[in-house]
């Protein structure tokens, strides 16, 4: 628990006149209370000790951004409900404090805070925004301009509350590197297009920065002569595993390695009919006891002598690489009471073969793993014979 002086907050003078609508980049320490509209980037709730009587008080603090700047805020006695990052808030009157030489917002008992719409955020002329490279982006970054090329883009259905929505996900690149993006608006992006993007913001996703384009973002096609060529596909050069297993992972890498084993759960699994989770003993962690639907997966360990990566293969990839179908695996499972038998059988078919895989590399406490967007034999030819093996069925 920390102690902070509260006297200043308590003794604030009554505001005179209407607070002025102010962009975050125009905040001035010592000016009269203002009105702001901004998006919540991060928020942390904690309790602090009151200096006067040692009583406790709750505060919510974090970062707010409105596209012109990102600033710290402190909200005294906030509502008990959680507020999701990304929510746009309008707050009035808000006092401006100084914290380590920078302006900080303070929401006190007089401040009215209400949800607001994206459209109420300030409109910022693009030429006012600094040009950033993808390598410079950090979670919470906002108020920048990007000039990038679309490397990959694909639609994806997601569930937001009770609603199904189509979003677009993909990868952008420039001379500095790569960044994943999610777009909540269909900008009709195509691979190879060069874009100037403003009004986007950055969040953290799987320990890496991810660019978010929503209704506020604006996308303009440009010539892009300074950008990597349209044909260039990032992350296609095979890299030694030992060289890329640093913290944070990478958006796209290409690896080659020999299959040295599988990790559980591999083989035939049963998923919840209502969500993608796999069942344990017929039970979904979210939905309880359910009738599972069968699926195939393999968590294949590839080793190239410098390191090892667990490559997660989904059903279509398992079927293509092993030559076995889900129906065949179900038949095999009926003939073999050991639940792990299918996993061993499929892994036997891949064991010792060399594969090339490309996709996002994730590094966490469990090691390095990839959900490959592409996977196939590393060297067409010698290893192909293994594809012709049939199930070894017991008599
Ligand atoms: Zn479920």
Boltz pocket constraint, residues with backbone or C-beta under 6 A from the ligand:
constraints:
  - pocket:
      binder: B
      contacts: [[A, 272], [A, 273], [A, 274], [A, 275], [A, 276], [A, 277], [A, 284], [A, 285], [A, 286], [A, 287], [A, 288]]
      max_distance: 6.0
